[in-house]
Amino acid sequence: MRTSYQVFAGSCFIAVIFMGSSLRAGPEDVPLPPNYQTSFVNYLDVDRYDRKRVRKMYVNPEAQAIAKAGAPLPNGTVLIMEDHDARTDAAGNLTRDDNGRLIALAPVGNRFVMMKNDTWSTDNGNWDYAWYQKDGTLKADVKYQGCFDCHNNRQERDFTFTYWKFVSDQAK
Ligand code: HEC
């Protein structure tokens, strides 16, 4: 992983010279880390009744170890949102576990990744985005401006919908 960052840092430097300061890294520079399901922290599950889906949120342990409430999230933060279909009964109605939560079926669907790199300058600070399909390949023809625009609504939370709040809640 370190090697790829170094390679990236090199190409980034050249790109800055040619393109000016507003550098968007691009989804290919936002990898889907192998083994994140075991090596990352699953900090939150979000039940999306509207989509009949459970979204599992992960953060890399290096960022989680040093993230501070109210402060910009650490350089190198990687957040992954992993989609699962939720269990339904024969009639197609959502079923719940004993705690009233939706039940995530095992198969993994789309993975949405956002990564912070202080050498990047994008519409959303130092964040860039990638959409991986269930087979682990980057989805083609994604309109990434949509990720920037919607996450821009949470600029005051370092462009995150759930992780900034999680870090703040932990500090209480
Ligand atoms: C229309 C608004 C919208 C768009 C577009 C959008 N997101 Fe999000 N994103 C959300 C919301 C809301 C959440 C919180 C989870 C939930 O409620 O489903 C979220 C959560 C996330 C998370 C988990 C960290 C966090 O911020 O909570 C990641 C990673 C993420 N989105 C990546 C992406 C990527 C990559 C794209 C583009 C391919 C994208 N998002 C497009 C609204 C959006």
py3Dmol code that shows the C-alpha trace and the ligand (Angstrom):
import py3Dmol

protein = """\
ATOM      1  CA  MET A   1       0.000   0.000   0.000  1.00  0.00           C
ATOM      2  CA  ARG A   2       2.772   2.394   0.907  1.00  0.00           C
ATOM      3  CA  THR A   3       4.379   1.882  -2.482  1.00  0.00           C
ATOM      4  CA  SER A   4       1.236   2.898  -4.293  1.00  0.00           C
ATOM      5  CA  TYR A   5       0.969   6.061  -2.204  1.00  0.00           C
ATOM      6  CA  GLN A   6       4.534   6.943  -3.104  1.00  0.00           C
ATOM      7  CA  VAL A   7       3.873   6.354  -6.776  1.00  0.00           C
ATOM      8  CA  PHE A   8       0.747   8.427  -6.468  1.00  0.00           C
ATOM      9  CA  ALA A   9       2.573  11.232  -4.668  1.00  0.00           C
ATOM     10  CA  GLY A  10       4.973  11.392  -7.588  1.00  0.00           C
ATOM     11  CA  SER A  11       2.297  11.565 -10.255  1.00  0.00           C
ATOM     12  CA  CYS A  12       0.365  14.024  -8.120  1.00  0.00           C
ATOM     13  CA  PHE A  13       3.337  16.379  -8.080  1.00  0.00           C
ATOM     14  CA  ILE A  14       3.598  16.298 -11.851  1.00  0.00           C
ATOM     15  CA  ALA A  15      -0.152  16.715 -12.257  1.00  0.00           C
ATOM     16  CA  VAL A  16      -0.176  19.775  -9.997  1.00  0.00           C
ATOM     17  CA  ILE A  17       2.408  21.418 -12.223  1.00  0.00           C
ATOM     18  CA  PHE A  18       0.319  20.838 -15.325  1.00  0.00           C
ATOM     19  CA  MET A  19      -3.194  21.238 -14.002  1.00  0.00           C
ATOM     20  CA  GLY A  20      -3.010  23.903 -11.360  1.00  0.00           C
ATOM     21  CA  SER A  21      -3.995  23.497  -7.753  1.00  0.00           C
ATOM     22  CA  SER A  22      -7.471  21.949  -8.013  1.00  0.00           C
ATOM     23  CA  LEU A  23      -6.440  18.344  -8.322  1.00  0.00           C
ATOM     24  CA  ARG A  24      -9.021  15.600  -8.158  1.00  0.00           C
ATOM     25  CA  ALA A  25      -7.275  12.316  -7.635  1.00  0.00           C
ATOM     26  CA  GLY A  26      -9.841  10.096  -9.357  1.00  0.00           C
ATOM     27  CA  PRO A  27     -11.527   6.889  -8.232  1.00  0.00           C
ATOM     28  CA  GLU A  28      -8.624   4.696  -9.319  1.00  0.00           C
ATOM     29  CA  ASP A  29      -6.565   6.390  -6.594  1.00  0.00           C
ATOM     30  CA  VAL A  30      -9.124   5.392  -3.955  1.00  0.00           C
ATOM     31  CA  PRO A  31      -8.559   1.644  -3.567  1.00  0.00           C
ATOM     32  CA  LEU A  32     -10.868  -0.891  -1.995  1.00  0.00           C
ATOM     33  CA  PRO A  33      -8.559  -2.241   0.718  1.00  0.00           C
ATOM     34  CA  PRO A  34      -8.358  -6.053   0.709  1.00  0.00           C
ATOM     35  CA  ASN A  35      -9.576  -7.694   3.926  1.00  0.00           C
ATOM     36  CA  TYR A  36     -11.194  -4.485   5.189  1.00  0.00           C
ATOM     37  CA  GLN A  37     -14.015  -6.593   6.640  1.00  0.00           C
ATOM     38  CA  THR A  38     -11.629  -8.035   9.205  1.00  0.00           C
ATOM     39  CA  SER A  39      -8.949  -5.342   9.459  1.00  0.00           C
ATOM     40  CA  PHE A  40     -11.184  -2.246   9.604  1.00  0.00           C
ATOM     41  CA  VAL A  41     -13.543  -1.144  12.378  1.00  0.00           C
ATOM     42  CA  ASN A  42     -17.249  -1.654  11.612  1.00  0.00           C
ATOM     43  CA  TYR A  43     -18.283   1.516  13.466  1.00  0.00           C
ATOM     44  CA  LEU A  44     -21.945   1.650  12.489  1.00  0.00           C
ATOM     45  CA  ASP A  45     -24.760  -0.174  10.705  1.00  0.00           C
ATOM     46  CA  VAL A  46     -27.435   1.988   9.117  1.00  0.00           C
ATOM     47  CA  ASP A  47     -30.897   0.475   8.490  1.00  0.00           C
ATOM     48  CA  ARG A  48     -32.346   1.892   5.292  1.00  0.00           C
ATOM     49  CA  TYR A  49     -35.998   0.907   5.327  1.00  0.00           C
ATOM     50  CA  ASP A  50     -36.604   2.905   2.154  1.00  0.00           C
ATOM     51  CA  ARG A  51     -34.129   0.804   0.206  1.00  0.00           C
ATOM     52  CA  LYS A  52     -34.653  -2.476   2.128  1.00  0.00           C
ATOM     53  CA  ARG A  53     -30.953  -2.405   2.794  1.00  0.00           C
ATOM     54  CA  VAL A  54     -28.410  -2.443   5.606  1.00  0.00           C
ATOM     55  CA  ARG A  55     -25.310  -0.335   5.139  1.00  0.00           C
ATOM     56  CA  LYS A  56     -22.255  -1.359   7.133  1.00  0.00           C
ATOM     57  CA  MET A  57     -19.776   1.430   7.737  1.00  0.00           C
ATOM     58  CA  TYR A  58     -16.080   0.770   8.205  1.00  0.00           C
ATOM     59  CA  VAL A  59     -13.086   2.964   9.062  1.00  0.00           C
ATOM     60  CA  ASN A  60      -9.406   2.079   8.941  1.00  0.00           C
ATOM     61  CA  PRO A  61      -8.009   1.449  12.438  1.00  0.00           C
ATOM     62  CA  GLU A  62      -5.150   3.941  11.982  1.00  0.00           C
ATOM     63  CA  ALA A  63      -7.631   6.782  11.550  1.00  0.00           C
ATOM     64  CA  GLN A  64      -9.947   5.527  14.267  1.00  0.00           C
ATOM     65  CA  ALA A  65      -7.011   5.482  16.724  1.00  0.00           C
ATOM     66  CA  ILE A  66      -6.264   9.187  16.303  1.00  0.00           C
ATOM     67  CA  ALA A  67      -9.559  10.773  15.182  1.00  0.00           C
ATOM     68  CA  LYS A  68     -10.550  13.536  17.602  1.00  0.00           C
ATOM     69  CA  ALA A  69     -14.023  14.927  18.170  1.00  0.00           C
ATOM     70  CA  GLY A  70     -14.487  18.267  16.478  1.00  0.00           C
ATOM     71  CA  ALA A  71     -11.170  18.139  14.611  1.00  0.00           C
ATOM     72  CA  PRO A  72     -10.625  17.518  10.913  1.00  0.00           C
ATOM     73  CA  LEU A  73     -10.447  13.787  10.279  1.00  0.00           C
ATOM     74  CA  PRO A  74      -6.908  12.399  10.000  1.00  0.00           C
ATOM     75  CA  ASN A  75      -4.940  12.335   6.778  1.00  0.00           C
ATOM     76  CA  GLY A  76      -5.314   8.822   5.362  1.00  0.00           C
ATOM     77  CA  THR A  77      -8.830   8.240   6.687  1.00  0.00           C
ATOM     78  CA  VAL A  78     -10.635   5.580   4.632  1.00  0.00           C
ATOM     79  CA  LEU A  79     -14.399   5.171   5.050  1.00  0.00           C
ATOM     80  CA  ILE A  80     -16.258   2.320   3.402  1.00  0.00           C
ATOM     81  CA  MET A  81     -20.003   1.927   3.097  1.00  0.00           C
ATOM     82  CA  GLU A  82     -20.952  -1.671   2.314  1.00  0.00           C
ATOM     83  CA  ASP A  83     -24.454  -2.429   1.050  1.00  0.00           C
ATOM     84  CA  HIS A  84     -26.384  -5.544   2.025  1.00  0.00           C
ATOM     85  CA  ASP A  85     -29.920  -6.481   1.136  1.00  0.00           C
ATOM     86  CA  ALA A  86     -32.066  -6.782   4.253  1.00  0.00           C
ATOM     87  CA  ARG A  87     -33.973  -9.957   5.093  1.00  0.00           C
ATOM     88  CA  THR A  88     -37.645 -10.008   4.175  1.00  0.00           C
ATOM     89  CA  ASP A  89     -40.435 -12.493   4.814  1.00  0.00           C
ATOM     90  CA  ALA A  90     -42.271 -14.425   2.101  1.00  0.00           C
ATOM     91  CA  ALA A  91     -44.521 -11.423   1.489  1.00  0.00           C
ATOM     92  CA  GLY A  92     -41.514  -9.184   0.947  1.00  0.00           C
ATOM     93  CA  ASN A  93     -41.898  -7.307   4.230  1.00  0.00           C
ATOM     94  CA  LEU A  94     -38.775  -6.425   6.180  1.00  0.00           C
ATOM     95  CA  THR A  95     -38.087  -8.603   9.216  1.00  0.00           C
ATOM     96  CA  ARG A  96     -36.284  -7.415  12.350  1.00  0.00           C
ATOM     97  CA  ASP A  97     -34.011  -8.953  14.926  1.00  0.00           C
ATOM     98  CA  ASP A  98     -34.677  -8.959  18.695  1.00  0.00           C
ATOM     99  CA  ASN A  99     -33.404  -5.398  18.940  1.00  0.00           C
ATOM    100  CA  GLY A 100     -35.727  -4.194  16.219  1.00  0.00           C
ATOM    101  CA  ARG A 101     -32.918  -3.835  13.724  1.00  0.00           C
ATOM    102  CA  LEU A 102     -32.965  -4.942  10.109  1.00  0.00           C
ATOM    103  CA  ILE A 103     -31.087  -8.142   9.358  1.00  0.00           C
ATOM    104  CA  ALA A 104     -28.304  -7.923   6.778  1.00  0.00           C
ATOM    105  CA  LEU A 105     -28.132 -10.832   4.370  1.00  0.00           C
ATOM    106  CA  ALA A 106     -24.596 -12.154   3.979  1.00  0.00           C
ATOM    107  CA  PRO A 107     -23.898 -11.296   0.325  1.00  0.00           C
ATOM    108  CA  VAL A 108     -22.001  -8.056  -0.072  1.00  0.00           C
ATOM    109  CA  GLY A 109     -23.299  -5.541  -2.603  1.00  0.00           C
ATOM    110  CA  ASN A 110     -21.815  -2.240  -3.679  1.00  0.00           C
ATOM    111  CA  ARG A 111     -18.979  -0.702  -1.710  1.00  0.00           C
ATOM    112  CA  PHE A 112     -18.649   3.092  -1.598  1.00  0.00           C
ATOM    113  CA  VAL A 113     -15.274   4.374  -0.504  1.00  0.00           C
ATOM    114  CA  MET A 114     -14.119   7.837   0.490  1.00  0.00           C
ATOM    115  CA  MET A 115     -10.503   8.557   1.289  1.00  0.00           C
ATOM    116  CA  LYS A 116      -8.707  11.601   2.627  1.00  0.00           C
ATOM    117  CA  ASN A 117      -5.253  12.486   1.379  1.00  0.00           C
ATOM    118  CA  ASP A 118      -3.774  15.835   2.316  1.00  0.00           C
ATOM    119  CA  THR A 119      -1.916  16.025  -1.000  1.00  0.00           C
ATOM    120  CA  TRP A 120      -5.214  16.074  -2.875  1.00  0.00           C
ATOM    121  CA  SER A 121      -7.253  19.179  -3.522  1.00  0.00           C
ATOM    122  CA  THR A 122     -10.779  18.355  -4.612  1.00  0.00           C
ATOM    123  CA  ASP A 123     -14.167  20.036  -4.449  1.00  0.00           C
ATOM    124  CA  ASN A 124     -14.480  18.479  -0.990  1.00  0.00           C
ATOM    125  CA  GLY A 125     -11.246  19.421   0.698  1.00  0.00           C
ATOM    126  CA  ASN A 126      -8.890  16.466   0.503  1.00  0.00           C
ATOM    127  CA  TRP A 127     -11.480  13.740  -0.095  1.00  0.00           C
ATOM    128  CA  ASP A 128     -12.032  11.617  -3.156  1.00  0.00           C
ATOM    129  CA  TYR A 129     -14.566   8.896  -3.868  1.00  0.00           C
ATOM    130  CA  ALA A 130     -14.877   5.494  -5.529  1.00  0.00           C
ATOM    131  CA  TRP A 131     -17.726   3.071  -6.195  1.00  0.00           C
ATOM    132  CA  TYR A 132     -16.830  -0.623  -6.243  1.00  0.00           C
ATOM    133  CA  GLN A 133     -19.300  -3.251  -7.368  1.00  0.00           C
ATOM    134  CA  LYS A 134     -19.918  -6.503  -5.543  1.00  0.00           C
ATOM    135  CA  ASP A 135     -17.241  -8.235  -7.623  1.00  0.00           C
ATOM    136  CA  GLY A 136     -14.714  -5.674  -6.390  1.00  0.00           C
ATOM    137  CA  THR A 137     -14.274  -3.833  -9.694  1.00  0.00           C
ATOM    138  CA  LEU A 138     -14.761  -0.100 -10.104  1.00  0.00           C
ATOM    139  CA  LYS A 139     -18.160   0.714 -11.533  1.00  0.00           C
ATOM    140  CA  ALA A 140     -17.895   2.355 -14.943  1.00  0.00           C
ATOM    141  CA  ASP A 141     -19.549   5.642 -15.942  1.00  0.00           C
ATOM    142  CA  VAL A 142     -20.231   6.866 -12.408  1.00  0.00           C
ATOM    143  CA  LYS A 143     -21.091  10.544 -12.140  1.00  0.00           C
ATOM    144  CA  TYR A 144     -18.750  11.235  -9.248  1.00  0.00           C
ATOM    145  CA  GLN A 145     -19.840  14.855  -9.071  1.00  0.00           C
ATOM    146  CA  GLY A 146     -22.911  13.479  -7.305  1.00  0.00           C
ATOM    147  CA  CYS A 147     -20.753  12.144  -4.450  1.00  0.00           C
ATOM    148  CA  PHE A 148     -19.040  15.518  -4.097  1.00  0.00           C
ATOM    149  CA  ASP A 149     -22.255  17.532  -4.236  1.00  0.00           C
ATOM    150  CA  CYS A 150     -24.212  15.487  -1.740  1.00  0.00           C
ATOM    151  CA  HIS A 151     -21.350  15.028   0.744  1.00  0.00           C
ATOM    152  CA  ASN A 152     -20.685  18.750   0.436  1.00  0.00           C
ATOM    153  CA  ASN A 153     -23.879  19.167   2.490  1.00  0.00           C
ATOM    154  CA  ARG A 154     -21.827  17.939   5.439  1.00  0.00           C
ATOM    155  CA  GLN A 155     -18.873  20.239   4.958  1.00  0.00           C
ATOM    156  CA  GLU A 156     -18.969  21.186   8.644  1.00  0.00           C
ATOM    157  CA  ARG A 157     -18.543  17.487   9.492  1.00  0.00           C
ATOM    158  CA  ASP A 158     -15.525  17.073   7.230  1.00  0.00           C
ATOM    159  CA  PHE A 159     -17.875  15.945   4.429  1.00  0.00           C
ATOM    160  CA  THR A 160     -19.045  12.792   6.231  1.00  0.00           C
ATOM    161  CA  PHE A 161     -22.602  11.844   7.110  1.00  0.00           C
ATOM    162  CA  THR A 162     -21.866   9.307   9.851  1.00  0.00           C
ATOM    163  CA  TYR A 163     -18.211   9.123  10.890  1.00  0.00           C
ATOM    164  CA  TRP A 164     -17.753  12.646  12.262  1.00  0.00           C
ATOM    165  CA  LYS A 165     -20.835  12.114  14.397  1.00  0.00           C
ATOM    166  CA  PHE A 166     -19.568   8.724  15.538  1.00  0.00           C
ATOM    167  CA  VAL A 167     -16.258  10.268  16.658  1.00  0.00           C
ATOM    168  CA  SER A 168     -18.119  13.060  18.475  1.00  0.00           C
ATOM    169  CA  ASP A 169     -20.506  10.632  20.174  1.00  0.00           C
ATOM    170  CA  GLN A 170     -17.585   8.474  21.326  1.00  0.00           C
ATOM    171  CA  ALA A 171     -16.047  11.440  23.101  1.00  0.00           C
ATOM    172  CA  LYS A 172     -19.124  11.969  25.273  1.00  0.00           C
TER     173      LYS A 172
END
"""
ligand_1 = """\
43
HEC
C -27.845 12.069 -2.393
C -26.819 12.103 -1.409
C -25.592 11.197 -1.531
C -24.843 10.890 -2.635
C -25.101 11.299 -4.071
C -23.754 10.075 -2.173
N -23.827 9.893 -0.828
Fe -22.492 8.883 0.326
N -23.741 9.062 1.920
C -24.955 9.732 1.926
C -25.620 9.506 3.179
C -26.962 10.092 3.590
C -24.784 8.669 3.939
C -25.082 8.091 5.326
C -25.603 6.664 5.180
C -27.049 6.571 4.795
O -27.905 7.282 5.388
O -27.393 5.779 3.889
C -23.598 8.442 3.125
C -22.502 7.738 3.562
C -21.373 7.501 2.791
C -20.163 6.859 3.268
C -19.887 6.463 4.716
C -19.203 7.632 5.460
C -20.169 8.773 5.756
O -20.035 9.846 5.165
O -21.076 8.557 6.564
C -19.332 6.731 2.200
C -17.957 6.122 2.208
C -20.008 7.295 1.056
N -21.252 7.772 1.448
C -19.480 7.338 -0.235
C -20.160 7.849 -1.329
C -19.707 7.739 -2.695
C -18.425 7.059 -3.151
C -20.638 8.352 -3.488
C -20.679 8.492 -4.985
C -20.527 7.305 -5.769
C -21.678 8.853 -2.594
N -21.357 8.534 -1.301
C -22.783 9.567 -3.012
C -25.427 10.522 0.915
C -24.950 10.541 -0.384
"""
view = py3Dmol.view(width=600, height=400)
view.addModel(protein, "pdb")
view.setStyle({"model": 0}, {"cartoon": {"style": "trace"}})
view.addModel(ligand_1, "xyz")
view.setStyle({"model": 1}, {"stick": {}})
view.zoomTo()
view.show()
